[in-house]
Amino acid sequence: MLRALGGGALLGGLAGCGVPAAYVAPGDRAVADRSAIDKRLTWANWPLYIDTDDDDSTRRPTLDAFRKQTGTAVDYVEEINDNDEFFGKISPALMNHQQTGRDLIVMSDWMCARFVRLGWVQEMDRARQPNVTEYLDPLLRSPAFDPGRRYTVPWQSGITGIAYDRKKLGREIRQVKDLWASDLKGRVTLLSGLDEAFALLMQGNGVDITRWTAADFHEVCDQVERRVRDGHIRRFTGNDYTKDLVTGDVLACQAYSGDVIQLQADNPDIRFVVPEEGAELWSDSLMIPDRALHKSNAERLIDHYYDPGVAAELAAWVNYVCPVPAAREILAASKDEDTAALAENPLIFPDAGMRERLLIARDITSGERAEYAKRWNAIVGL
């Protein structure tokens, strides 16, 4: 998913400094749950982020199965196109202790961190989520912003690494520093979003991204500034880096694992690498906003997607890193060869060697964000 930094950072920063109007105390986050008497919920998600029927794109098999099994009506709305845009859309209600009209939302983890700090999401009841308890990937269980995943549950995950065209480049890329080789001058792009770009670059410097410091951040900025000035970095991108890679205007770039799986279907010479120094594992996660009217229904829906069979069906369609490792065995047993092959794809089910190199970066705190965004955006030209 496209994860960009925008104006919503200001509210998060003010709240982090103690502005009482923004923060919601635990006792004010819930209302009487209507799930038992009103079997429905509203779920806001990103476009193209759930399985659909090959013959009827309005049908979503895994979601339809939940509706049938539980009798719960689900209003599924593909209304999230950008983290900050959606933050701005629902933040007035949350700030003023009002309902958002949504029982479940999906945000990138760096934005989830802001919601958790502001107290804008409810703690989940794991008694209603036995599948989450049993099957959630250990790598994703306890990010710094939400220890124990009390307020968030990964929907899908991905890896920020390096994509390159092996045939056109004529060699392998194994380390972050390989991006700076002289033959790649003007043929490299980096991601424009602060939250997307910094972790991989720090890992190239040997930094443990679970505990990075201000000095680590500014060192990366110094390095990127030099490479912008000397013309080594062609430009900064959102998800449009894929176009440059396909045309050959760019030979290597920061990239998301899920995008590369799609590109490889048309060009097997495009490779994705988790550098030897490591790469960032991220998630888009499910949250239940404050004052949601159907909290129990939302918790059950989340647990539905942690059934390994359901997770496997979803993974076969979206092709991101599956947060349910147990789904791998189900895909491997498929009679369809293409589906079974997905079980062996390390960009969907990272192998042991890759998993050792994946880390969840500590998030940028509200107190840090204004300073860091100002410096990064000046480099990127935002």
N, C-alpha and C positions, 0 to 999 in steps of 0.2 A: 504494500500500500504506500501511496505517496504521503510522506510525513514531513510537513513543512513548518517552519517557525514563523509566527506572525505577531500581530498586535496583542493577542491575548496574553502575552508574557507579562504585560504590565500589571494586570489584575493579580496574577499569581505572585508577582514580586511584592506587591503591596500587602497581600494577605500574609506572606511570609514574614513581613515586618510588623505584623500585629494589628492590621486594620480590622476592627471587630465586625464591620458590615459584611465582610466576605466569608469569614470562617463560621461554620455551623457546628455546634457542639453535638456530641453523640445523642443526647436526649431529644434533639429536635430533628433528627434525620428520618424518623419513621412515622407513618400514620397507620391507622387500623388496616390490616391486610384484608382485601376483599376477595382473595383468591378462591376461598371455599364457596362463596356465593356467586362469584362472577368469573367463570372459567375462561379468562382471556388475558392477553398481554400484548403490549406494543413493543416491537424490537426495531431499533435503528441500527443499520449496518452500512458498510461500504458497498458500492456497486460490484457485481461480478465476484462476490466473495462467498458464494454458497453454491451447492450443486443444483443443476437444473436438468429437466428431462430433455433428452436429445430431440424428441419430437414436439415438445410443447414447453417453451421457455418460461411459461408462467407457472409451471409445476416445479416444485422443489422437493424431491423425494424424501430426503432426510427430515425436512420440516413437516411434510405431509404425514410422515409416519408418526411424529410426535402428536400432531393434531388428532390422528386416528386413535392412538393408544390412550391418550389422556382426555379426549373430548375438549381440549383447550383450543379456543380460537386465537390464532396468532396473526396480528397485523404486522407484516414484515415490510419495513420501509427502507429503501436504499437511498438514504438522504445524506450520508456522510461522504463528502468529497475531499475534505481537508480538516485536519485536527483543529486548527485555530478557528476556522470558519464555523465549525459546529460548536466549539466552545463558546464563541460569541453568540450563537443562536440560543443556547439554553442557559447560559450563565446568569442572565437577569432573574430568571425564575429561581435558580438555585441560591443565588445570593440573598434573595428576599424570602427564603424558606417557603417556596411555592412549588407545586408539581410541574414537571416538565412535559407531561403527557406521554412519557416513555417509561417503560419498565425495565428495559435492557438496552445498553448502548455498547458499541465496540470502539475503543480508542487505542492509539499506539501507546506503548508503555510509558514513554516520556510524558505524554499528556495524562495518562492515568496517575502518574506521580503527582501532578498538580491537583487533580480531583481529590486524591487521598489526603494531601496536605491541607486542602481547604475544607475537608470534612463534607464533601458533596456526594459521597456514595455510602451505601449501607454495608455493614458487615454481613457476610453470607452465613447461612446456617448449614454446616457440613453434614448435619444429620439428614438433610434432604439431598445430599450430594455424595453418596457412597462411591460412585464411579470416579469422581474427581479425586476423592481421598485415595483411592487405590491406584489409579492409572495415570495421573498427571506426571509428566516427565520430571525426574529429580532435578535436572538442570534448570527447570523453570519454577521450582517450588518456593523460592524465598529470595526474590529480588530486594535490593536495599530499600526501595520505596514502599514495599509491602511485605514485610517478613511473614512467612507462612501463607502468603496469598489469602489474607482474610477478606480483602475488599475487591480483588480482581482475580479472574481466571483466564488464562490464555485461550484465545479463539484459534488463531494460527500463529506460527512463528516463522522466522526467516533469519538469514545470515547476511550481514553486510560484509562482502569480500571483494574480490577482484575478478572481473570478466575480461577476457581477451580473445582475439582471433588467432588461434595457433598457426594456421596456415599462412596468413598474411604477415604475422610477426616473425615466424620462422624459428621460434624457440619457446621454451616454457617460461612461465612466471611462477616463482615459488615464494618470494618474499615481497614485503611492501616496498622495500628499497629498489626492487626491480622496476618499479614504475618510473624511477628517475634516471634510467639508462639513457645515454645520449641519443640512441636511435628512436626513442619515443618522444623526443622534443616536439611539442605542438600536437601530439597525437594521444594525449591523456586528458580525461575529464575526472573531476571530483564531484561529489554530491553537494548541492548548494545548502541544504539544511544543516544547521549547526548540530542538531541532535543525531543526524544521520552520519555525518562525516568524521567527527573528531575521534571516535573510539579507535577505528582501524588505524588511523594515522599515529595515534599514541602507541598502539601495539607495535607499530613499525619501529618505534623508539625504545621498545623493551619495557613499556610501562604496564603495570597491572591495572587494568581499567576498572577493576572493582574498587580501587582506592586512589584514583588519580588526584592530582593537586593542581592548584592554580599555575604553578611553575610548569607542569607538564602541558597544560593547555596553551600557555603563551609560547612555549617552545615550538609546538606544532604550528601556531599562527605565524611565528617568525619564518619557519621553513616554507610554509605555503606562500607567504608573501614573496619570498625570494624566487620561488618557482613561477609565480605569476609574472613577476617583473622580467624574468629572463625568457618568457614565452614557452616554458615547458608545459604548463597547464593550458590546454586549449580553451576550456571554459568550465563553468560550474552548471550542473544540470539538476532537474528533477528526474522523473521517470523517463524523460525524453532521451536519456543517454542511449537507450536501446536503438534509436534511429541512427545515431552516429556510428555505433558499433556494426550495425548491419550494412551500412553504406561503405564502411572502411575509412571514413573520415577520422575515426578514432580506433586505435589498435588495442588500448587497455583502459579500463575505467573502474571506479568504484561502482559496485552493482549489488542488487538484491538477488538472492538465490532463486526465488520464485520466478522472477523475470527471465533468468537465463534458461531455466527448464523449457520455457516456451520458445525462446530463440533457438535452442538446440534442435527443436523439432524440424526447423527449416534449414539450419546450418550446423551440422555436428562439429565443425571446426571451432565453434565458439565454446570456450571453456570457462568454468568457474572454479576459482581456487580459494580455499581457506589458507592464508599464508602460514608459513612455518611459525611466525611469531604469534599467530592466533587471529581470531576474528570475533566480531560482536554478534551474539545471539540476541534477537529482539522478538517481541511479540506484539500483536494487536490483541487487546484483552477485553473481556466482557465485564461490565460493571452494572450495578443496580443503583440508579440515581436516588437521591433523597426523595422521600415522600412518594415513591412509586406505589401505586395502588395494588399491584399484583406481585408482590415480592416472592411469595412461595411458588407461584407459577413460573416466574423467571428462574428461580433456583433449580426447579425440576427440568426446565428446558436446557439449562447449562449442563446438567448432569446427563441428560439424554445424549448430548454430543460427546460425552466422555465414555460412553459405551464403545468398546473397541470396534465393534461392527459398524456402528454409525460413523465413528471417526475414520475408519478405513474408506467408507463410501465417500465421505467428504474429501479426504486427502486425494483420492483418485481423480477428483474433479479440479480442486484448487491448486494442487501441486506445490504448496508451501511446506515448511517443516511441520510435521504432524506432532502436536503436543502429547499424543497418546502412543508411546512406543509399542504397546501391545497390538496396535492396529497393523503392524508390519506383518505378523504371522497370517493374519486374515487375508491381506492382499497377496501374500506369497502363495496361498492355497487356491487363488482364483484360477479357473479354467481358461480365462482369457489371457493370452500371452502378454499383451501390452499392459494389462492391469497387474499381472504378477510381476512384471519387470519393475514396476514402481517400488516394490518392496526392496529392491537392490539399489535404488537410487539414493546416494548419500545426501542429496540435497532435500530429500523428503524424510529419510530416516538416517541421520548421520551415523557413520560407523564409529567404532571405539576410538580409532586414531583421531578422527575429526572431532569427536566430542571432547577429547582432552584439550583441544585448542579453542574451544568455544567458551566465551564468558559473557555475562550480562554486565554491561557497564553501569557503574553507579550513575544516578541521574544528576542533572544539573539542578542544584537547589534554587529556590526562589531568590535567595540572597545573592547568588552568583549570576543569575540569568541576564540581568540587564547589562552588566559589564561585559560578559562573554559574548552576548548577542551583538552588542555594539561593535566589538572588535571584529568578530567573524563576518558580520554583514558588510563592514567596510571593505574587507578583503574580497568578498564575493561580488560586491557591487550592488547589493540589495538596497 
